[in-house]
Amino acid sequence: MTTAPHPGRPVGPDSSAQPVALLALDDTLTDRAAAFAAWAKEFAAAHSLPEQWLHDADAEHSGRRRDFFALAKTTYALPGTVEEHYTAFRRRTPQLVPHRPAVNAAIQALAAHGWQLAVVTNGDHDAQHAKLAAAGLADLLPTVVVSSDHGVRKPDPALFHAALARLGATTKEAWVIGDSLEADIAGGNRAGLRTLWLSHGRPHPGGPLPQHTADDIVEACAWLLAQER
C-alpha cells in the first residue's frame, strides 16, 4: 500500500523531547472480538439461542446495539426489554476483555524507553476504564481521555489535543496508533500528528494515509522503538 511520507524525528532544539504515543483502545489495545465471543457464548446458553446467529447479527448491527437486541427479541421471543439487555451487555462485555501478556509487555517496553503514553478512545467512561482494568493495562496507562468526558469524539482533533495537554506534550514527537482509518488516522492527521495504522491483515481500502502500517499493537510498538536506534 502507499503510505504518507515519514516525517522523521525532529532535529535541533526539540530533538530531545520525549516521544508520545496516543493509543486507541478497542481493537488496538484490547480484543473486542474475543470479548464479544465470550459474551455470545454466555448469552446463547442463558437464552437457548444459536451462538452463530449472535455473531452474524453483530456483524450487521455492531454499531447499533439496541437494534441488535430488538432483532433478537423479534427473532427468538427474547424475554426482557431491549434496554435491559443493552444495559447488561454494556456492563458485562468490558469484564470479558482478555488479558494479553504480549500487549502489556509491548506497552511496558515503550514506557521503559521514555515514551509518554495516553489512551484516546471513543465510548463511555466507565466501560472504557473497565476494559483497561480487565486487560491488565490500567496501571500501565493511567492517562485516559474518553470521548464521553469531553463532549467530542474522534476524529475530532480536540480529543487528541486534550490528551497532549494532559501529558504536557506537543505534537512534535507524538504518534497516534489505532485500527480505525477514520477515527484514528484521519483524526490524527487533522490534529497534526504522526499516525500508525493497525491493519490486522487488512489491505488499505483507500482514504486517510498513515505514516506507517503495522499488523497489530505489538508490532507497532516494536517498530516505534526501532526508530530510536
Secondary structure, 3 states (H helix, E strand, C coil): CCCCCCCCCCCCCCCCCCCEEEECCECCCECHHHHHHHHHHHHHHHHCCCHHHHHHHHHHHCCCHHHHHHHHHHHHCCCCCHHHHHHHHHHHHHHHCCCCHHHHHHHHHHHHCCCEEEEEECCCHHHHHHHHHHCCCCCCCCCEEEHHHHCCCCCCHHHHHHHHHHHCCCCCCEEEEECCHHHHHHHHHHCCCEEEEECCCCCCCCCCCCCEEECCHHHHHHHHHHCCC
